[in-house]
Amino acid sequence: MSEGTTSMTILGALAGFVVTACLGTAMAWPLAHRLAQQRSAGWNLVPVVVAAVDIEADTVVTMEMISQRSVPEQFVTSSIVKPDSAAYVVNQKTFGTLRQGDPLLWSNFELGTGSAQDCAAAADAAAASTSPGSPEVQQVLGALHLKARPAAAPKHAPGAR
């Protein structure tokens, strides 16, 4: 074969390969997309509370440190903190380190195991960080079964016995 025929054969084979690859991709793409949709069909996304930043162990969590993200409901268990319960973990210390994006688990916090004094201290801390009448404080206080206490008043009002 001549040099011109050989280069034309190689060029023809290369063009045929490129055209075949493009046609194969164009035909396979919709099929792959449809299969991916079928696999995720019925995945209802539900919001969960996640760490918005890295949180080190023994850190008191603030609202600025948490966020929410949607995940498929089949991956959400009762051990994951939901957004409507986020106020319960605010002003609580973490047991371990949480990385940004990690879902918050109830087991990351020491909740409900402390004394009444600990609960009162948590309520006072919540009240100090926001206004006493705010919904967040009332939600935390309600969870602790405490009533908001008025600002410190003298033990004995003038004229009282």
C-alpha positions in Angstrom: 0.0 0.0 0.0 1.1 3.5 -0.6 1.7 6.1 2.0 -1.4 8.0 1.0 -3.6 5.0 1.2 -2.3 4.1 4.7 -2.9 7.6 6.1 -6.4 7.7 4.5 -7.2 4.3 6.1 -6.0 5.5 9.5 -7.9 8.8 9.1 -11.1 6.9 8.1 -10.8 4.5 11.1 -10.3 7.4 13.5 -13.3 9.3 12.0 -15.4 6.1 12.3 -14.4 5.7 16.0 -15.2 9.3 16.8 -18.6 9.1 15.1 -19.4 5.8 16.8 -18.4 7.1 20.2 -20.6 10.2 19.7 -23.6 8.2 18.6 -23.1 5.7 21.4 -23.0 8.4 24.0 -26.0 10.2 22.5 -28.0 6.9 22.7 -26.8 5.8 26.1 -27.2 9.2 27.9 -31.0 9.2 28.0 -31.0 5.6 29.1 -28.6 6.3 32.0 -30.5 9.4 33.0 -33.8 7.4 33.1 -32.2 4.6 35.1 -30.9 7.2 37.7 -34.4 8.7 37.9 -36.0 5.3 38.5 -33.5 4.4 41.2 -34.3 7.7 43.1 -38.0 7.6 42.5 -39.9 7.8 45.7 -37.1 9.4 47.6 -38.9 12.1 49.5 -36.4 14.6 50.8 -36.8 15.8 54.4 -34.8 18.5 56.2 -32.4 17.6 59.0 -30.1 19.7 61.2 -26.4 19.7 60.2 -23.2 21.3 61.4 -22.7 24.5 59.4 -19.1 24.7 60.5 -16.6 22.3 62.1 -17.6 22.0 65.8 -14.9 20.8 68.2 -15.7 18.6 71.2 -17.0 20.3 74.4 -18.2 23.3 72.3 -21.4 25.0 73.2 -23.5 25.0 70.0 -25.0 28.3 68.8 -27.6 28.9 66.1 -24.8 30.2 63.8 -23.1 26.8 64.0 -26.0 24.8 62.6 -27.9 24.7 59.4 -30.3 22.4 57.6 -30.0 20.1 54.6 -32.4 17.8 52.9 -31.7 14.1 52.8 -33.8 11.1 51.6 -36.3 10.2 54.3 -35.2 6.5 54.3 -31.8 7.7 55.8 -33.4 9.7 58.5 -33.9 8.0 61.9 -35.2 9.2 65.2 -31.6 9.7 66.3 -31.2 12.7 63.9 -32.1 16.2 65.1 -34.9 17.6 62.9 -35.2 21.4 62.3 -38.3 21.8 64.5 -36.2 20.4 67.4 -33.0 22.5 66.7 -33.6 24.8 69.7 -33.1 21.8 72.0 -29.4 21.5 71.0 -28.6 25.2 71.0 -26.6 26.1 74.1 -25.7 22.5 74.6 -22.1 21.1 74.7 -21.1 18.5 72.1 -19.6 15.2 73.2 -17.4 14.8 70.2 -16.1 16.6 67.1 -18.6 17.3 64.3 -17.5 18.2 60.8 -19.2 20.6 58.5 -22.2 18.9 56.9 -22.5 16.2 59.5 -26.1 15.6 60.7 -26.5 16.4 64.3 -27.5 13.3 66.4 -29.1 13.4 69.8 -26.3 11.3 71.0 -23.9 14.2 70.2 -25.3 16.1 73.2 -26.0 15.4 76.9 -29.7 16.2 77.0 -32.1 15.4 79.8 -29.6 13.6 82.0 -28.6 16.6 84.1 -30.0 17.8 87.4 -32.7 20.4 87.7 -29.9 22.9 88.3 -28.3 22.0 85.0 -31.7 22.4 83.2 -32.2 25.8 84.9 -28.6 26.8 83.9 -29.4 25.8 80.3 -32.6 27.8 80.4 -30.7 30.8 81.8 -28.0 30.6 79.1 -30.7 30.4 76.4 -32.5 33.4 77.9 -29.2 35.4 78.1 -28.3 34.7 74.5 -31.6 35.9 73.1 -34.5 38.0 74.3 -36.5 36.2 77.1 -39.8 36.3 75.1 -38.4 34.9 71.9 -39.9 31.8 70.4 -36.5 30.0 70.6 -36.3 30.6 74.3 -39.8 29.6 75.0 -39.3 26.4 73.0 -36.3 25.5 75.0 -38.0 26.4 78.3 -41.0 24.4 77.3 -38.8 21.4 76.5 -37.3 21.7 79.9 -40.8 22.1 81.5 -39.8 25.4 83.1 -41.5 28.8 83.0 -39.6 31.9 82.1 -38.4 33.7 85.1 -38.6 37.5 85.3 -35.4 39.4 85.6 -33.7 39.3 88.9 -35.7 41.1 91.5 -34.9 41.9 95.1 -35.7 39.0 97.4 -37.7 41.2 99.7 -39.7 44.0 98.1 -39.9 47.2 100.2 -42.8 46.8 102.7 -42.9 43.0 102.4 -42.7 40.9 105.5 
